Amino acid sequence: MTISDTALANVIASLTTPKPPAPQPAGPPPSTVTELRQVLIDYDASRPRSMQKRLGPSELGTPCQQQMARKLAGAPRRPITAPTWAPFQGTAVHAEMEQVVNFWNQQLGWERWLAEDDLEVDPGLPGIDGIRGHGDAFDLDHGMVVDWKHVGTTALNKLRTAKRLGKHPAQQVSPEYRVQAHLYGLGHQRKGRDVRYVRLVLLARSWQYDDSDEWTEEFNPDIAYIAIMRYYETLDILAALDVANQPDMLAAVPAAPSSDSCKWCPFHRPGQPSGWAGCAGDTGAHERRIDRITNGLIAP
């Protein structure tokens, strides 16, 4: 089959003839801040991390087993109604820190640092996903995991207060952060590396780098193993409760609600009964708030 000269000329003309410009909107341009707000919300919802059921090291340290179970079961999350601006900034900082670490190696003239290394923390079981993650950085010279955290003043003040009070490293940062660091350590160890320390570098979200701080602890693989066992226990609970066929049984998974953890939980539905659609969370928060407000105002 051949194309006639006329047909070929029409195809060429259609490709080379400039298209008329799109009609210009009337009036002044809309607010970019307003338009971008919804785009950021949609962008965050489209990212694989927002849709995944598989858990990574950053999610296995939560004190709330029900939150873990809801993620594994694929329970509906709270609708995103505002841009997740702090995590967005954190993602951008992590991407830039990868370039900084590579530049650091170039300055040194040898590979002291590994950046964004793919880690298998646990291989999984037949029919059950293992645990994988991306380590932010690893210091080969000192056998040290380094995890970047882009944080605000509150997190930095909590760390500094805990240090000043002489608290044990286990009490200086959140369980989520601590467990995550040791899970990364196990992932590096499984690659045959000598892991001696884990460190969280809290990069200040303020304008001044010197506001940053860090937390360090000797690597303890038992902390990682306990988190991995808890992961499998959670899967066993989901199976025992037959959540696949009785989704509201999710509410029976042990929970550890608190005013702080519930604030950021994607499954928190305050004022609603706990079930497949969500978790009521820290139901005592309102009462405690009233107690604080009325303390001393009402005679016993």
Backbone hydrogen bonds, N-H to C=O, Kabsch-Sander energy under -0.5 kcal/mol:
donor,donor_aa,acceptor,acceptor_aa,energy
8,L,4,S,-2.7
9,A,5,D,-2.2
10,N,6,T,-2.0
11,V,7,A,-2.1
12,I,8,L,-2.4
13,A,9,A,-2.4
14,S,10,N,-2.2
15,L,11,V,-1.6
16,T,12,I,-1.9
17,T,13,A,-2.4
35,E,31,S,-2.2
36,L,32,T,-3.2
37,R,33,V,-1.3
38,Q,34,T,-0.9
39,V,35,E,-1.4
40,L,36,L,-2.7
41,I,37,R,-1.7
42,D,38,Q,-2.6
43,Y,39,V,-2.6
44,D,40,L,-2.4
45,A,41,I,-2.0
46,S,42,D,-1.3
47,R,43,Y,-0.7
47,R,44,D,-0.9
50,S,47,R,-1.2
51,M,47,R,-0.9
51,M,48,P,-0.7
52,Q,48,P,-1.5
59,E,56,G,-2.0
60,L,56,G,-0.7
60,L,57,P,-0.5
62,T,59,E,-0.7
65,Q,63,P,-0.9
66,Q,254,P,-1.0
68,M,64,C,-1.3
69,A,65,Q,-2.5
70,R,66,Q,-2.5
71,K,67,Q,-1.8
72,L,68,M,-2.3
73,A,69,A,-2.3
74,G,70,R,-0.8
74,G,71,K,-0.6
75,A,70,R,-2.5
78,R,266,P,-4.5
81,T,79,P,-0.8
85,W,83,P,-2.0
88,F,84,T,-1.9
89,Q,85,W,-2.4
90,G,86,A,-2.3
91,T,87,P,-2.5
92,A,88,F,-1.9
93,V,89,Q,-2.6
94,H,90,G,-2.5
95,A,91,T,-2.0
96,E,92,A,-1.9
97,M,93,V,-2.7
98,E,94,H,-1.6
99,Q,95,A,-1.0
100,V,96,E,-2.0
101,V,97,M,-2.6
102,N,98,E,-1.9
103,F,99,Q,-2.2
104,W,100,V,-2.3
105,N,101,V,-2.0
106,Q,102,N,-1.7
107,Q,103,F,-2.3
108,L,104,W,-2.1
109,G,105,N,-2.5
110,W,105,N,-0.8
112,R,110,W,-1.4
114,L,138,F,-2.1
116,E,136,D,-2.1
117,D,135,G,-1.5
119,L,133,G,-3.4
121,V,119,L,-0.8
121,V,131,I,-2.2
122,D,131,I,-1.8
125,L,128,I,-1.0
128,I,125,L,-2.9
131,I,122,D,-2.2
132,R,130,G,-0.5
133,G,119,L,-2.2
135,G,117,D,-2.7
135,G,133,G,-0.6
137,A,146,V,-1.5
138,F,114,L,-1.9
139,D,144,M,-3.0
140,L,112,R,-3.1
140,L,138,F,-0.9
143,G,139,D,-1.0
144,M,139,D,-1.8
145,V,197,Y,-2.5
146,V,137,A,-2.6
147,D,199,R,-2.2
148,W,146,V,-0.5
149,K,201,V,-2.7
151,V,149,K,-0.9
151,V,203,L,-2.1
156,L,152,G,-1.6
157,N,153,T,-2.8
158,K,154,T,-2.2
159,L,155,A,-2.0
160,R,156,L,-2.4
161,T,157,N,-2.5
162,A,158,K,-2.2
163,K,159,L,-2.3
164,R,160,R,-2.5
165,L,161,T,-2.0
166,G,163,K,-1.4
167,K,162,A,-2.4
171,Q,168,H,-2.5
172,Q,169,P,-1.3
173,V,169,P,-0.7
178,R,174,S,-2.4
179,V,175,P,-2.8
180,Q,176,E,-2.0
181,A,177,Y,-2.0
182,H,178,R,-1.8
183,L,179,V,-2.4
184,Y,180,Q,-2.3
185,G,181,A,-1.9
186,L,182,H,-2.1
187,G,183,L,-2.2
188,H,184,Y,-2.4
189,Q,185,G,-2.4
190,R,186,L,-2.5
191,K,187,G,-0.6
191,K,188,H,-0.8
192,G,189,Q,-2.2
193,R,188,H,-1.8
195,V,193,R,-1.0
196,R,143,G,-3.7
196,R,194,D,-0.6
197,Y,143,G,-2.2
198,V,217,E,-2.8
199,R,145,V,-1.8
200,L,215,W,-2.6
201,V,147,D,-2.3
201,V,199,R,-0.5
202,L,200,L,-0.7
202,L,213,D,-2.2
203,L,149,K,-2.7
203,L,201,V,-1.1
205,R,151,V,-2.2
209,Y,207,W,-0.6
211,D,208,Q,-1.5
212,S,209,Y,-2.5
213,D,202,L,-1.9
215,W,200,L,-2.5
217,E,198,V,-2.3
219,F,196,R,-2.1
223,I,220,N,-1.4
224,A,220,N,-0.8
225,Y,221,P,-2.6
226,I,222,D,-2.5
227,A,223,I,-1.5
228,I,224,A,-2.1
229,M,225,Y,-2.5
230,R,226,I,-2.0
231,Y,227,A,-1.6
232,Y,228,I,-1.9
233,E,229,M,-2.5
234,T,230,R,-2.2
235,L,231,Y,-1.6
236,D,232,Y,-2.2
237,I,233,E,-2.3
238,L,234,T,-2.3
239,A,235,L,-1.9
240,A,236,D,-2.7
241,L,237,I,-2.5
242,D,239,A,-0.9
243,V,238,L,-2.0
245,N,242,D,-1.2
246,Q,242,D,-2.6
249,M,246,Q,-2.2
250,L,247,P,-1.8
251,A,248,D,-1.5
252,A,249,M,-2.1
253,V,250,L,-1.8
262,C,258,S,-2.5
263,K,259,S,-0.7
264,W,260,D,-0.7
264,W,261,S,-0.7
265,C,261,S,-0.6
265,C,262,C,-0.6
268,H,265,C,-1.2
269,R,279,C,-3.5
272,Q,269,R,-1.7
275,G,278,G,-2.8
278,G,275,G,-1.0
279,C,267,F,-2.7
283,T,281,G,-1.7
285,A,282,D,-1.6
288,R,284,G,-2.4
289,R,285,A,-2.1
290,I,286,H,-2.1
291,D,287,E,-2.3
292,R,288,R,-2.2
293,I,289,R,-2.2
294,T,290,I,-2.6
295,N,291,D,-0.9
297,L,294,T,-2.6
298,I,294,T,-1.1
299,A,297,L,-0.6
